[in-house]
């Protein structure tokens, strides 16, 4: 992960920004907020706004994270 990507994740955390997270082997993305990111462990906590669940994900599980865009 690059310094720019880490900075973007930290900005989204501070802004409490809604994001779309695509995960390997999962059809539907998670739409939620990044609660925390641990660079040393390459993990993050994502709060799923729809299901009201917290997901602890390794960056290896994530195919992409984007700022949420309404359709």
N, C-alpha and C positions, 0 to 999 in steps of 0.2 A: 504494500500500500504506500502511495506517495504522500509526501508532506501536504500537498494540495488537497488530496482526498481526505486525509485526517482533519485538516482545517475545515473542510466542508461539513464533515460529520459533526464536528464540535460546534460549528455555527448552527446547524439544524437542531442540535440538542439545546443550545442556549435560547434559540428562537421558539422552541417547542413546536417545530415545523412538522406538518403532516407529510409523510413520505410513503412511497410505494416500494415494497421490498419483494423482489422475486427470488424464490428459493428453488434449488434443485429438487426434482421429483415432486413438486407441488404445483397443481394446475392454477389455483387461484393465488394471486399475490396477497401479501399482508399490507393493509393500509393502516398506518398507525404512526407512532412517534418513537424516536430513538430516546430511550431513557439514559443509557450510558454506553460508553465504548471503552474497552480496555485494549490498548495497542500491544501491551506485553503478551497478552493471551490471544490476541486476534479474535475477540468476542464482543458481542454487543447485546444489550437488552432492548427489545422492541415491544412496545405496548400496542396491541391490536385494538383499535377503537371500536370496531364492529363487534368482536367477540368478547371484549373486556378481559383479555388474557395477556400475560407477559410471556414472550418467547426469548429464550437464551440461545443465541445462534453463534456458531463459529463463522468467520468470514468465508471459509471454504464451502459452507452451505448456501451462501448468498450468491446469486448470479448478477443481480443489480439492485441498486438503491437509487431512487430518483425523488426529487421534490414532487409532491402530489399535484396533479393537474386535473381539475374537474372537467368532465366531458361536456 
